[in-house]
Amino acid sequence: MIQGEQMASIELGGTVKALKVERAKVQGELAKLNKAINVLQELFGTNTVTSNGHVHKRTLSTAVRRKIGNAQKARWAKVRTERAAKA
């Protein structure tokens, strides 16, 4: 009976060790996938994801926001003048 318990303990210990090794492999693969995802997001998006999963949006300076706003106002002014010319 004691030998049976030792055999079960040895088999269980080996199983736990094998599972830990497999977990380490999977964690390494996940790290590689996370890096690949981050690279793709940086290439194709304005949002970047940090290693802890937080998303950081790119911020624009006030001068750039003002420039974009003025350009949009100019576009709308052009549309309004074209509408007025048609009417």
N, CA, C and O atoms as CSV, one atom per row, in Angstrom:
chain,resi,resn,atom,element,x,y,z
A,1,MET,N,N,0.820,-1.186,0.000
A,1,MET,CA,C,0.000,0.000,0.000
A,1,MET,C,C,0.872,1.260,0.000
A,1,MET,O,O,0.522,2.240,-0.658
A,2,ILE,N,N,1.964,1.257,0.700
A,2,ILE,CA,C,2.853,2.407,0.753
A,2,ILE,C,C,3.489,2.639,-0.616
A,2,ILE,O,O,3.649,3.787,-1.031
A,3,GLN,N,N,3.855,1.570,-1.320
A,3,GLN,CA,C,4.445,1.712,-2.642
A,3,GLN,C,C,3.452,2.342,-3.607
A,3,GLN,O,O,3.845,3.151,-4.448
A,4,GLY,N,N,2.186,1.995,-3.507
A,4,GLY,CA,C,1.156,2.562,-4.369
A,4,GLY,C,C,1.009,4.058,-4.156
A,4,GLY,O,O,0.851,4.817,-5.112
A,5,GLU,N,N,1.062,4.476,-2.909
A,5,GLU,CA,C,0.967,5.900,-2.600
A,5,GLU,C,C,2.188,6.657,-3.118
A,5,GLU,O,O,2.058,7.775,-3.615
A,6,GLN,N,N,3.376,6.055,-3.005
A,6,GLN,CA,C,4.593,6.683,-3.511
A,6,GLN,C,C,4.538,6.798,-5.030
A,6,GLN,O,O,4.937,7.819,-5.590
A,7,MET,N,N,4.046,5.762,-5.698
A,7,MET,CA,C,3.942,5.783,-7.157
A,7,MET,C,C,2.981,6.883,-7.596
A,7,MET,O,O,3.261,7.615,-8.545
A,8,ALA,N,N,1.837,7.001,-6.897
A,8,ALA,CA,C,0.874,8.043,-7.238
A,8,ALA,C,C,1.486,9.423,-7.008
A,8,ALA,O,O,1.258,10.340,-7.797
A,9,SER,N,N,2.258,9.576,-5.939
A,9,SER,CA,C,2.898,10.850,-5.635
A,9,SER,C,C,3.933,11.204,-6.693
A,9,SER,O,O,4.035,12.361,-7.101
A,10,ILE,N,N,4.700,10.213,-7.139
A,10,ILE,CA,C,5.724,10.440,-8.162
A,10,ILE,C,C,5.052,10.820,-9.473
A,10,ILE,O,O,5.489,11.760,-10.138
A,11,GLU,N,N,3.995,10.104,-9.858
A,11,GLU,CA,C,3.293,10.405,-11.104
A,11,GLU,C,C,2.652,11.788,-11.055
A,11,GLU,O,O,2.682,12.524,-12.042
A,12,LEU,N,N,2.074,12.143,-9.911
A,12,LEU,CA,C,1.466,13.450,-9.754
A,12,LEU,C,C,2.522,14.551,-9.827
A,12,LEU,O,O,2.301,15.592,-10.446
A,13,GLY,N,N,3.665,14.315,-9.195
A,13,GLY,CA,C,4.747,15.283,-9.234
A,13,GLY,C,C,5.261,15.482,-10.650
A,13,GLY,O,O,5.548,16.610,-11.049
A,14,GLY,N,N,5.381,14.408,-11.411
A,14,GLY,CA,C,5.813,14.506,-12.806
A,14,GLY,C,C,4.804,15.243,-13.659
A,14,GLY,O,O,5.173,16.016,-14.543
A,15,THR,N,N,3.531,15.006,-13.396
A,15,THR,CA,C,2.467,15.677,-14.140
A,15,THR,C,C,2.485,17.173,-13.861
A,15,THR,O,O,2.355,17.981,-14.781
A,16,VAL,N,N,2.644,17.541,-12.605
A,16,VAL,CA,C,2.694,18.964,-12.235
A,16,VAL,C,C,3.900,19.629,-12.900
A,16,VAL,O,O,3.807,20.748,-13.403
A,17,LYS,N,N,5.027,18.926,-12.892
A,17,LYS,CA,C,6.229,19.481,-13.510
A,17,LYS,C,C,6.020,19.665,-15.014
A,17,LYS,O,O,6.411,20.691,-15.572
A,18,ALA,N,N,5.413,18.692,-15.664
A,18,ALA,CA,C,5.153,18.787,-17.108
A,18,ALA,C,C,4.195,19.936,-17.409
A,18,ALA,O,O,4.373,20.652,-18.395
A,19,LEU,N,N,3.186,20.110,-16.568
A,19,LEU,CA,C,2.238,21.207,-16.769
A,19,LEU,C,C,2.912,22.564,-16.601
A,19,LEU,O,O,2.603,23.502,-17.336
A,20,LYS,N,N,3.824,22.676,-15.649
A,20,LYS,CA,C,4.535,23.936,-15.458
A,20,LYS,C,C,5.414,24.258,-16.663
A,20,LYS,O,O,5.505,25.412,-17.081
A,21,VAL,N,N,6.059,23.235,-17.218
A,21,VAL,CA,C,6.882,23.435,-18.414
A,21,VAL,C,C,6.006,23.893,-19.576
A,21,VAL,O,O,6.368,24.818,-20.303
A,22,GLU,N,N,4.864,23.251,-19.749
A,22,GLU,CA,C,3.936,23.623,-20.825
A,22,GLU,C,C,3.419,25.048,-20.634
A,22,GLU,O,O,3.294,25.798,-21.603
A,23,ARG,N,N,3.118,25.426,-19.389
A,23,ARG,CA,C,2.658,26.785,-19.101
A,23,ARG,C,C,3.721,27.804,-19.484
A,23,ARG,O,O,3.399,28.848,-20.052
A,24,ALA,N,N,4.981,27.514,-19.181
A,24,ALA,CA,C,6.067,28.430,-19.532
A,24,ALA,C,C,6.168,28.599,-21.047
A,24,ALA,O,O,6.392,29.707,-21.534
A,25,LYS,N,N,6.004,27.505,-21.795
A,25,LYS,CA,C,6.042,27.587,-23.257
A,25,LYS,C,C,4.908,28.458,-23.782
A,25,LYS,O,O,5.121,29.308,-24.647
A,26,VAL,N,N,3.709,28.248,-23.261
A,26,VAL,CA,C,2.541,29.005,-23.720
A,26,VAL,C,C,2.697,30.481,-23.373
A,26,VAL,O,O,2.331,31.342,-24.173
A,27,GLN,N,N,3.231,30.786,-22.202
A,27,GLN,CA,C,3.444,32.182,-21.826
A,27,GLN,C,C,4.441,32.850,-22.765
A,27,GLN,O,O,4.280,34.020,-23.114
A,28,GLY,N,N,5.467,32.113,-23.173
A,28,GLY,CA,C,6.424,32.652,-24.135
A,28,GLY,C,C,5.762,32.933,-25.477
A,28,GLY,O,O,6.033,33.958,-26.102
A,29,GLU,N,N,4.896,32.027,-25.921
A,29,GLU,CA,C,4.181,32.227,-27.185
A,29,GLU,C,C,3.239,33.426,-27.092
A,29,GLU,O,O,3.117,34.200,-28.042
A,30,LEU,N,N,2.572,33.578,-25.942
A,30,LEU,CA,C,1.683,34.718,-25.753
A,30,LEU,C,C,2.449,36.030,-25.783
A,30,LEU,O,O,1.962,37.025,-26.321
A,31,ALA,N,N,3.635,36.038,-25.213
A,31,ALA,CA,C,4.453,37.258,-25.227
A,31,ALA,C,C,4.801,37.634,-26.668
A,31,ALA,O,O,4.761,38.809,-27.033
A,32,LYS,N,N,5.142,36.637,-27.479
A,32,LYS,CA,C,5.455,36.899,-28.886
A,32,LYS,C,C,4.236,37.438,-29.623
A,32,LYS,O,O,4.352,38.374,-30.414
A,33,LEU,N,N,3.066,36.852,-29.368
A,33,LEU,CA,C,1.838,37.320,-30.008
A,33,LEU,C,C,1.516,38.755,-29.590
A,33,LEU,O,O,1.106,39.565,-30.422
A,34,ASN,N,N,1.696,39.068,-28.325
A,34,ASN,CA,C,1.439,40.431,-27.845
A,34,ASN,C,C,2.365,41.440,-28.523
A,34,ASN,O,O,1.944,42.544,-28.866
A,35,LYS,N,N,3.619,41.058,-28.713
A,35,LYS,CA,C,4.553,41.950,-29.393
A,35,LYS,C,C,4.126,42.179,-30.835
A,35,LYS,O,O,4.177,43.305,-31.330
A,36,ALA,N,N,3.702,41.109,-31.513
A,36,ALA,CA,C,3.265,41.232,-32.905
A,36,ALA,C,C,2.023,42.116,-33.004
A,36,ALA,O,O,1.919,42.938,-33.914
A,37,ILE,N,N,1.096,41.954,-32.089
A,37,ILE,CA,C,-0.118,42.774,-32.079
A,37,ILE,C,C,0.244,44.240,-31.858
A,37,ILE,O,O,-0.295,45.118,-32.531
A,38,ASN,N,N,1.139,44.507,-30.935
A,38,ASN,CA,C,1.556,45.888,-30.662
A,38,ASN,C,C,2.189,46.530,-31.883
A,38,ASN,O,O,1.921,47.694,-32.183
A,39,VAL,N,N,3.029,45.782,-32.592
A,39,VAL,CA,C,3.675,46.321,-33.791
A,39,VAL,C,C,2.623,46.678,-34.833
A,39,VAL,O,O,2.678,47.752,-35.433
A,40,LEU,N,N,1.661,45.777,-35.050
A,40,LEU,CA,C,0.620,46.041,-36.036
A,40,LEU,C,C,-0.234,47.242,-35.642
A,40,LEU,O,O,-0.597,48.049,-36.498
A,41,GLN,N,N,-0.554,47.366,-34.374
A,41,GLN,CA,C,-1.359,48.500,-33.933
A,41,GLN,C,C,-0.591,49.804,-34.107
A,41,GLN,O,O,-1.188,50.821,-34.458
A,42,GLU,N,N,0.695,49.799,-33.875
A,42,GLU,CA,C,1.484,51.011,-34.063
A,42,GLU,C,C,1.575,51.393,-35.535
A,42,GLU,O,O,1.609,52.575,-35.876
A,43,LEU,N,N,1.615,50.385,-36.408
A,43,LEU,CA,C,1.703,50.659,-37.832
A,43,LEU,C,C,0.403,51.194,-38.413
A,43,LEU,O,O,0.423,52.084,-39.263
A,44,PHE,N,N,-0.725,50.659,-37.964
A,44,PHE,CA,C,-1.997,50.955,-38.610
A,44,PHE,C,C,-2.958,51.777,-37.779
A,44,PHE,O,O,-4.059,52.074,-38.243
A,45,GLY,N,N,-2.589,52.150,-36.585
A,45,GLY,CA,C,-3.518,52.907,-35.761
A,45,GLY,C,C,-2.827,54.020,-35.021
A,45,GLY,O,O,-1.600,54.088,-34.953
A,46,THR,N,N,-3.646,54.893,-34.467
A,46,THR,CA,C,-3.080,55.989,-33.679
A,46,THR,C,C,-2.975,55.588,-32.217
A,46,THR,O,O,-2.308,56.266,-31.436
A,47,ASN,N,N,-3.620,54.504,-31.843
A,47,ASN,CA,C,-3.563,54.057,-30.460
A,47,ASN,C,C,-2.398,53.100,-30.270
A,47,ASN,O,O,-2.112,52.281,-31.143
A,48,THR,N,N,-1.735,53.203,-29.145
A,48,THR,CA,C,-0.674,52.268,-28.816
A,48,THR,C,C,-1.031,51.578,-27.517
A,48,THR,O,O,-1.636,52.175,-26.626
A,49,VAL,N,N,-0.654,50.324,-27.419
A,49,VAL,CA,C,-0.941,49.545,-26.228
A,49,VAL,C,C,0.365,49.280,-25.512
A,49,VAL,O,O,1.331,48.807,-26.112
A,50,THR,N,N,0.391,49.584,-24.232
A,50,THR,CA,C,1.600,49.347,-23.452
A,50,THR,C,C,1.653,47.891,-23.041
A,50,THR,O,O,0.708,47.140,-23.282
A,51,SER,N,N,2.748,47.487,-22.424
A,51,SER,CA,C,2.923,46.086,-22.045
A,51,SER,C,C,1.889,45.628,-21.026
A,51,SER,O,O,1.598,44.435,-20.941
A,52,ASN,N,N,1.328,46.555,-20.250
A,52,ASN,CA,C,0.318,46.162,-19.279
A,52,ASN,C,C,-1.102,46.277,-19.828
A,52,ASN,O,O,-2.065,46.128,-19.077
A,53,GLY,N,N,-1.245,46.540,-21.122
A,53,GLY,CA,C,-2.555,46.523,-21.757
A,53,GLY,C,C,-3.281,47.849,-21.803
A,53,GLY,O,O,-4.397,47.912,-22.319
A,54,HIS,N,N,-2.687,48.915,-21.283
A,54,HIS,CA,C,-3.338,50.222,-21.311
A,54,HIS,C,C,-3.188,50.851,-22.697
A,54,HIS,O,O,-2.141,50.739,-23.336
A,55,VAL,N,N,-4.241,51.506,-23.142
A,55,VAL,CA,C,-4.221,52.145,-24.453
A,55,VAL,C,C,-3.925,53.634,-24.282
A,55,VAL,O,O,-4.558,54.316,-23.475
A,56,HIS,N,N,-2.959,54.125,-25.049
A,56,HIS,CA,C,-2.614,55.542,-25.024
A,56,HIS,C,C,-2.930,56.133,-26.386
A,56,HIS,O,O,-2.448,55.651,-27.411
A,57,LYS,N,N,-3.736,57.171,-26.390
A,57,LYS,CA,C,-4.042,57.849,-27.641
A,57,LYS,C,C,-3.016,58.939,-27.873
A,57,LYS,O,O,-2.499,59.539,-26.931
A,58,ARG,N,N,-2.732,59.182,-29.126
A,58,ARG,CA,C,-1.784,60.229,-29.479
A,58,ARG,C,C,-2.443,61.577,-29.227
A,58,ARG,O,O,-3.586,61.791,-29.632
A,59,THR,N,N,-1.751,62.472,-28.576
A,59,THR,CA,C,-2.313,63.786,-28.286
A,59,THR,C,C,-1.803,64.802,-29.290
A,59,THR,O,O,-0.668,64.719,-29.760
A,60,LEU,N,N,-2.654,65.757,-29.610
A,60,LEU,CA,C,-2.285,66.816,-30.544
A,60,LEU,C,C,-2.033,68.099,-29.757
A,60,LEU,O,O,-2.685,68.365,-28.747
A,61,SER,N,N,-1.092,68.873,-30.233
A,61,SER,CA,C,-0.803,70.146,-29.576
A,61,SER,C,C,-1.934,71.121,-29.880
A,61,SER,O,O,-2.708,70.913,-30.815
A,62,THR,N,N,-2.024,72.173,-29.096
A,62,THR,CA,C,-3.081,73.162,-29.318
A,62,THR,C,C,-2.906,73.849,-30.654
A,62,THR,O,O,-3.894,74.189,-31.305
A,63,ALA,N,N,-1.671,74.061,-31.080
A,63,ALA,CA,C,-1.432,74.702,-32.373
A,63,ALA,C,C,-1.950,73.828,-33.516
A,63,ALA,O,O,-2.550,74.331,-34.467
A,64,VAL,N,N,-1.718,72.541,-33.419
A,64,VAL,CA,C,-2.186,71.626,-34.470
A,64,VAL,C,C,-3.706,71.549,-34.462
A,64,VAL,O,O,-4.332,71.545,-35.521
A,65,ARG,N,N,-4.309,71.488,-33.264
A,65,ARG,CA,C,-5.779,71.464,-33.193
A,65,ARG,C,C,-6.373,72.734,-33.790
A,65,ARG,O,O,-7.388,72.683,-34.485
A,66,ARG,N,N,-5.738,73.879,-33.517
A,66,ARG,CA,C,-6.203,75.146,-34.067
A,66,ARG,C,C,-6.094,75.133,-35.592
A,66,ARG,O,O,-7.004,75.583,-36.288
A,67,LYS,N,N,-4.989,74.620,-36.100
A,67,LYS,CA,C,-4.782,74.539,-37.549
A,67,LYS,C,C,-5.835,73.643,-38.206
A,67,LYS,O,O,-6.378,73.987,-39.256
A,68,ILE,N,N,-6.119,72.504,-37.592
A,68,ILE,CA,C,-7.141,71.597,-38.119
A,68,ILE,C,C,-8.516,72.270,-38.082
A,68,ILE,O,O,-9.288,72.169,-39.036
A,69,GLY,N,N,-8.814,72.957,-36.977
A,69,GLY,CA,C,-10.097,73.654,-36.858
A,69,GLY,C,C,-10.261,74.737,-37.903
A,69,GLY,O,O,-11.332,74.878,-38.494
A,70,ASN,N,N,-9.197,75.511,-38.138
A,70,ASN,CA,C,-9.261,76.566,-39.162
A,70,ASN,C,C,-9.447,75.977,-40.554
A,70,ASN,O,O,-10.182,76.530,-41.371
A,71,ALA,N,N,-8.787,74.866,-40.823
A,71,ALA,CA,C,-8.944,74.218,-42.129
A,71,ALA,C,C,-10.372,73.723,-42.306
A,71,ALA,O,O,-10.936,73.836,-43.395
A,72,GLN,N,N,-10.962,73.177,-41.248
A,72,GLN,CA,C,-12.347,72.708,-41.336
A,72,GLN,C,C,-13.307,73.882,-41.547
A,72,GLN,O,O,-14.246,73.777,-42.335
A,73,LYS,N,N,-13.080,74.992,-40.853
A,73,LYS,CA,C,-13.909,76.185,-41.046
A,73,LYS,C,C,-13.814,76.674,-42.485
A,73,LYS,O,O,-14.814,77.079,-43.077
A,74,ALA,N,N,-12.602,76.633,-43.046
A,74,ALA,CA,C,-12.420,77.069,-44.433
A,74,ALA,C,C,-13.171,76.149,-45.398
A,74,ALA,O,O,-13.760,76.618,-46.372
A,75,ARG,N,N,-13.152,74.846,-45.130
A,75,ARG,CA,C,-13.889,73.911,-45.989
A,75,ARG,C,C,-15.382,74.194,-45.938
A,75,ARG,O,O,-16.043,74.207,-46.976
A,76,TRP,N,N,-15.921,74.420,-44.747
A,76,TRP,CA,C,-17.351,74.703,-44.623
A,76,TRP,C,C,-17.701,76.048,-45.265
A,76,TRP,O,O,-18.766,76.188,-45.866
A,77,ALA,N,N,-16.832,77.015,-45.143
A,77,ALA,CA,C,-17.078,78.316,-45.774
A,77,ALA,C,C,-17.155,78.149,-47.294
A,77,ALA,O,O,-18.003,78.757,-47.947
A,78,LYS,N,N,-16.292,77.346,-47.836
A,78,LYS,CA,C,-16.302,77.080,-49.274
A,78,LYS,C,C,-17.605,76.408,-49.686
A,78,LYS,O,O,-18.196,76.765,-50.706
A,79,VAL,N,N,-18.057,75.430,-48.891
A,79,VAL,CA,C,-19.321,74.745,-49.194
A,79,VAL,C,C,-20.476,75.739,-49.152
A,79,VAL,O,O,-21.352,75.707,-50.017
A,80,ARG,N,N,-20.485,76.611,-48.165
A,80,ARG,CA,C,-21.572,77.589,-48.044
A,80,ARG,C,C,-21.589,78.557,-49.218
A,80,ARG,O,O,-22.654,78.890,-49.738
A,81,THR,N,N,-20.400,79.010,-49.638
A,81,THR,CA,C,-20.371,79.933,-50.774
A,81,THR,C,C,-20.812,79.246,-52.061
A,81,THR,O,O,-21.457,79.871,-52.902
A,82,GLU,N,N,-20.474,77.969,-52.225
A,82,GLU,CA,C,-20.924,77.239,-53.407
A,82,GLU,C,C,-22.431,77.046,-53.395
A,82,GLU,O,O,-23.077,77.149,-54.438
A,83,ARG,N,N,-22.996,76.767,-52.236
A,83,ARG,CA,C,-24.455,76.630,-52.124
A,83,ARG,C,C,-25.146,77.951,-52.431
A,83,ARG,O,O,-26.161,77.986,-53.127
A,84,ALA,N,N,-24.581,79.045,-51.903
A,84,ALA,CA,C,-25.168,80.365,-52.137
A,84,ALA,C,C,-25.091,80.726,-53.638
A,84,ALA,O,O,-26.003,81.363,-54.167
A,85,ALA,N,N,-24.038,80.332,-54.299
A,85,ALA,CA,C,-23.887,80.637,-55.723
A,85,ALA,C,C,-24.902,79.858,-56.558
A,85,ALA,O,O,-25.371,80.365,-57.577
A,86,LYS,N,N,-25.248,78.651,-56.154
A,86,LYS,CA,C,-26.217,77.825,-56.879
A,86,LYS,C,C,-27.631,78.353,-56.658
A,86,LYS,O,O,-28.473,78.271,-57.552
A,87,ALA,N,N,-27.885,78.880,-55.499
A,87,ALA,CA,C,-29.257,79.314,-55.162
A,87,ALA,C,C,-29.617,80.645,-55.753
A,87,ALA,O,O,-30.732,81.129,-55.552
